[in-house]
Each structure stands twice: as structure tokens, then as C-alpha cells.
Amino acid sequence: MYRWLIVALIILFIGLQYRLWFGENNLRDIWTLNSKIELQQEINQELNQRNSELEAEVQDLKQGLSALEERARSELGMIKEGETFFQLVEPADEKN
């Protein structure tokens, strides 16, 4: 009597293990999905940080002139009225 119960429990256990390792939505699929979720969360975090930086820059451009002035100086090479612009040129090496 107990022998059949033990055999039935072993068969049930093997059937459940099969579903766990090889069936639909098995552990390997779950591990793969978890790694994809972690990767996507990292990408989202980087994009959220970039969005925050861009939002801060937009707010600064809307409200303050310092960022606008800095951008005009660095990207466009502009100077303020009354300032003197100095350009340093390195001497050319003469090899004859």
C-alpha cells in the first residue's frame, strides 16, 4: 500500500520538476527575463538622468542668461562688448 503511494508521489514530483525546468515559463525563461528587466532598468535610469539634465538646461536657458552667455562664448566664439579677445598662436617649427 505504501509502496504505491511513494511511487505516485515520486511520479508527481518528477512531473512537477519537468514543468519547472522544461515546461512553459520555466526557470531559464524567468532568469532570462529578469536579466532583460535589469538591463532595461539601467537604460531607463541613464535616460532619466539625461532627461533631468536636459530639463535643467532648458529651465536655465528660459530663466537665466548665464547659460546662454556661456554657450555663445564656447560654441559661437562671441565676446562681450568692452572685452578684449586674445588669440595665442604657437610658432611654426622650421625644419629645413
Phi, psi and omega in degrees: 000309180292332180297317180292324178295317178295316179298317179296318178294322178294317178296318177297317179298315179296319178298319178291321177295322178300315179296323181294317186265329187236352184279188179293139183056050181281178183298322179298318177297320180294318178297319178297315180296321178297320178292323177294322178296316179299317179297315180294324178295322176296316179297316179298321179296317177298317180292322177296321178295317178298318178297320178297318178297317179294321178297319178296319179294319178297315179297320179294321179292326180287323189258323187244158180262348184296318179292322178296318179295316180298318180293320179296322180290311187283318186269328184253351178070028182275156176231160179283158175294132180094351178272157177248131182262127176244131177243122180265126180243129180281141181294144179284139177284129179262112178242102179243000000 
